[in-house]
């Protein structure tokens, strides 16, 4: 076979492979279907920088406001608060958005950054005045980074971290996942059902059964919406890492702050929570038999902590506030 013929055959196979990949992506999106709200309540939209940001709201508006901000991961959504939202709404006015690029919010093909999410958190929280802000993981750093600009009544931060991806960020990884066809294929592998099950069991939950029988399917479906790969592309490549010095910024804030950690968490580990509590003078509440998502594994007890209680037998207060 001539070189010309070989090149022609290679091109044909490449086109065929691309066609198969595109067809597979379309089939998976069709199977995933349109996402329903993961939380029950009034469904609203916050218009921000040309994007529609979905949120769920519940409870009496005359009660104290609690804003729940989910963590950043490939399958992130407001559904992270599914075990706490309804219970909190009995005595609080509660709002939980899907961050831009996640869940039922718009997912334009932006090169998402920590600065973008800090700006969103600042603008969204400004709508709700003197709120108790509850934030998870990397989103906790975004909140701390802008809290000085806001009237925040109280902070509850669940396993907060400023770094969740490579340092320095890897442009090649971000652009690979963003790329047409091949990016869909790579992201599809990262968010396959076995991959989601692995993350839940290895990092998310001490007891993966507590995720709920239907929840891994919802996570899979949210990662197979149109545009789902763009925000996670920035996350896994390190471009969503925050520059905030968590310990220093928390120490400077005049806001009552509670840190919540799962004793078995490893990303970040409890040792980092203890160091952060010591450095910032925050109260540290530790949930036994929990990892990164104690608010899911022990929803009732977590609600009690947010409400200012300290239930016996499940949580340990390891560091009292210095005030």
ZASEMI-49119 format. One record per residue (C-alpha): residue in three letters; z, x, y; residue number from 1. Coordinates in steps of 0.5 Angstrom, whole numbers, plus 500, padded with zeros to 3 digits. Layout:
N
 code  up east north pos
  ALA   Z    X     Y NUM
...
! end
This chain:
323
 code  up east north pos
  UNK 500  500   500   1
  UNK 498  503   507   2
  UNK 503  504   512   3
  UNK 500  498   516   4
  UNK 501  493   510   5
  UNK 508  496   509   6
  UNK 510  494   517   7
  UNK 506  488   516   8
  UNK 510  486   510   9
  UNK 517  488   513  10
  UNK 516  484   519  11
  UNK 514  478   515  12
  UNK 521  479   511  13
  UNK 525  480   518  14
  UNK 522  473   521  15
  UNK 523  470   514  16
  UNK 530  472   514  17
  UNK 531  470   521  18
  UNK 529  463   520  19
  UNK 533  463   514  20
  UNK 539  465   518  21
  UNK 538  460   524  22
  UNK 537  454   519  23
  UNK 544  456   516  24
  UNK 547  456   522  25
  UNK 544  449   524  26
  UNK 546  446   518  27
  UNK 553  449   518  28
  UNK 554  446   525  29
  UNK 551  439   523  30
  UNK 557  440   517  31
  UNK 562  441   522  32
  UNK 560  435   527  33
  UNK 563  434   534  34
  UNK 571  435   534  35
  UNK 576  430   535  36
  UNK 582  431   539  37
  UNK 587  435   535  38
  UNK 593  431   539  39
  UNK 594  424   541  40
  UNK 595  422   548  41
  UNK 590  421   554  42
  UNK 584  425   554  43
  UNK 582  428   560  44
  UNK 577  434   563  45
  UNK 579  439   568  46
  UNK 573  441   572  47
  UNK 573  449   573  48
  UNK 568  453   575  49
  UNK 562  449   573  50
  UNK 566  448   566  51
  UNK 569  442   563  52
  UNK 576  444   560  53
  UNK 579  439   556  54
  UNK 586  437   555  55
  UNK 591  432   552  56
  UNK 596  429   556  57
  UNK 602  425   554  58
  UNK 609  422   556  59
  UNK 612  419   563  60
  UNK 609  423   569  61
  UNK 616  422   572  62
  UNK 619  426   567  63
  UNK 619  434   567  64
  UNK 612  437   566  65
  UNK 611  442   560  66
  UNK 604  445   560  67
  UNK 603  448   553  68
  UNK 597  454   553  69
  UNK 595  456   546  70
  UNK 594  463   544  71
  UNK 587  467   543  72
  UNK 584  467   537  73
  UNK 577  465   534  74
  UNK 579  458   532  75
  UNK 584  457   538  76
  UNK 585  450   541  77
  UNK 590  446   543  78
  UNK 592  444   536  79
  UNK 596  450   536  80
  UNK 602  445   539  81
  UNK 601  439   534  82
  UNK 608  440   531  83
  UNK 611  440   538  84
  UNK 606  436   543  85
  UNK 608  429   541  86
  UNK 616  430   540  87
  UNK 616  434   547  88
  UNK 612  428   550  89
  UNK 618  423   548  90
  UNK 622  426   554  91
  UNK 617  430   558  92
  UNK 611  430   561  93
  UNK 606  434   557  94
  UNK 599  437   558  95
  UNK 596  442   553  96
  UNK 589  444   555  97
  UNK 583  447   550  98
  UNK 582  454   554  99
  UNK 575  455   557 100
  UNK 571  457   551 101
  UNK 575  454   546 102
  UNK 576  447   542 103
  UNK 573  441   546 104
  UNK 572  445   552 105
  UNK 565  448   555 106
  UNK 563  454   551 107
  UNK 558  457   556 108
  UNK 555  464   554 109
  UNK 559  468   559 110
  UNK 562  475   558 111
  UNK 569  472   558 112
  UNK 575  477   560 113
  UNK 582  477   561 114
  UNK 581  476   569 115
  UNK 577  470   568 116
  UNK 583  467   563 117
  UNK 588  469   569 118
  UNK 584  465   574 119
  UNK 584  459   570 120
  UNK 591  459   568 121
  UNK 593  460   575 122
  UNK 588  454   578 123
  UNK 590  450   572 124
  UNK 598  451   573 125
  UNK 597  450   580 126
  UNK 595  442   579 127
  UNK 602  441   576 128
  UNK 607  444   580 129
  UNK 614  446   578 130
  UNK 612  446   571 131
  UNK 616  449   564 132
  UNK 610  453   562 133
  UNK 610  455   554 134
  UNK 605  460   552 135
  UNK 603  463   546 136
  UNK 601  470   544 137
  UNK 596  474   549 138
  UNK 596  467   553 139
  UNK 603  469   555 140
  UNK 601  475   558 141
  UNK 596  472   563 142
  UNK 601  467   565 143
  UNK 606  473   566 144
  UNK 600  476   570 145
  UNK 600  470   575 146
  UNK 607  467   575 147
  UNK 609  470   582 148
  UNK 603  466   585 149
  UNK 606  459   582 150
  UNK 612  455   582 151
  UNK 614  455   575 152
  UNK 620  452   573 153
  UNK 621  456   566 154
  UNK 617  460   561 155
  UNK 617  460   554 156
  UNK 613  465   551 157
  UNK 611  465   543 158
  UNK 610  472   541 159
  UNK 607  475   547 160
  UNK 603  481   547 161
  UNK 598  484   552 162
  UNK 594  487   547 163
  UNK 590  484   541 164
  UNK 584  488   541 165
  UNK 581  495   541 166
  UNK 583  500   546 167
  UNK 579  501   550 168
  UNK 574  495   549 169
  UNK 568  496   544 170
  UNK 562  494   548 171
  UNK 558  494   542 172
  UNK 562  489   538 173
  UNK 562  484   543 174
  UNK 554  485   544 175
  UNK 553  484   536 176
  UNK 557  478   536 177
  UNK 553  475   542 178
  UNK 547  477   540 179
  UNK 542  471   537 180
  UNK 541  470   530 181
  UNK 545  476   528 182
  UNK 551  474   532 183
  UNK 551  468   529 184
  UNK 551  471   522 185
  UNK 557  476   523 186
  UNK 561  471   527 187
  UNK 560  466   521 188
  UNK 563  471   516 189
  UNK 569  472   521 190
  UNK 570  465   521 191
  UNK 569  463   514 192
  UNK 574  459   510 193
  UNK 576  464   506 194
  UNK 577  469   512 195
  UNK 581  463   516 196
  UNK 585  462   510 197
  UNK 587  470   510 198
  UNK 589  470   517 199
  UNK 593  464   516 200
  UNK 597  467   510 201
  UNK 597  474   513 202
  UNK 599  473   520 203
  UNK 600  466   522 204
  UNK 604  463   517 205
  UNK 610  465   513 206
  UNK 609  459   509 207
  UNK 601  457   509 208
  UNK 602  450   507 209
  UNK 606  449   513 210
  UNK 599  449   517 211
  UNK 598  442   514 212
  UNK 593  440   509 213
  UNK 587  439   514 214
  UNK 588  444   519 215
  UNK 584  450   516 216
  UNK 578  445   516 217
  UNK 579  443   523 218
  UNK 580  451   525 219
  UNK 573  452   521 220
  UNK 570  446   525 221
  UNK 572  449   531 222
  UNK 569  456   530 223
  UNK 562  452   528 224
  UNK 561  449   535 225
  UNK 555  451   539 226
  UNK 557  457   543 227
  UNK 563  458   539 228
  UNK 562  466   538 229
  UNK 562  468   546 230
  UNK 569  468   547 231
  UNK 572  470   541 232
  UNK 566  476   542 233
  UNK 570  478   548 234
  UNK 577  477   544 235
  UNK 575  482   538 236
  UNK 572  487   542 237
  UNK 578  488   546 238
  UNK 575  485   553 239
  UNK 581  480   553 240
  UNK 586  485   553 241
  UNK 591  484   559 242
  UNK 593  490   564 243
  UNK 599  487   565 244
  UNK 606  491   564 245
  UNK 610  485   560 246
  UNK 616  488   561 247
  UNK 616  490   568 248
  UNK 613  484   570 249
  UNK 618  479   567 250
  UNK 623  483   570 251
  UNK 621  482   577 252
  UNK 620  475   576 253
  UNK 625  470   578 254
  UNK 624  465   573 255
  UNK 628  463   567 256
  UNK 624  466   561 257
  UNK 625  465   553 258
  UNK 622  469   548 259
  UNK 621  466   541 260
  UNK 619  470   535 261
  UNK 618  469   528 262
  UNK 622  474   524 263
  UNK 616  476   520 264
  UNK 611  477   525 265
  UNK 607  483   525 266
  UNK 602  482   531 267
  UNK 606  483   535 268
  UNK 612  485   530 269
  UNK 619  483   532 270
  UNK 621  490   534 271
  UNK 617  489   540 272
  UNK 620  483   542 273
  UNK 627  486   542 274
  UNK 624  492   546 275
  UNK 621  486   551 276
  UNK 628  482   551 277
  UNK 632  488   553 278
  UNK 627  491   558 279
  UNK 626  484   562 280
  UNK 633  481   561 281
  UNK 630  475   557 282
  UNK 633  471   552 283
  UNK 630  472   545 284
  UNK 630  467   540 285
  UNK 628  469   533 286
  UNK 626  464   528 287
  UNK 627  466   520 288
  UNK 622  465   515 289
  UNK 616  465   521 290
  UNK 611  469   523 291
  UNK 606  468   529 292
  UNK 607  460   529 293
  UNK 614  458   529 294
  UNK 612  452   533 295
  UNK 608  450   527 296
  UNK 612  452   522 297
  UNK 619  449   525 298
  UNK 616  444   530 299
  UNK 623  440   531 300
  UNK 627  446   532 301
  UNK 622  449   537 302
  UNK 622  443   541 303
  UNK 629  443   541 304
  UNK 629  451   544 305
  UNK 624  448   549 306
  UNK 629  443   551 307
  UNK 634  448   552 308
  UNK 638  447   545 309
  UNK 639  452   540 310
  UNK 639  449   533 311
  UNK 644  452   528 312
  UNK 641  455   521 313
  UNK 634  456   523 314
  UNK 634  460   530 315
  UNK 638  466   532 316
  UNK 639  468   539 317
  UNK 639  476   539 318
  UNK 639  477   547 319
  UNK 643  473   552 320
  UNK 640  473   559 321
  UNK 643  478   563 322
  UNK 644  473   569 323
! end
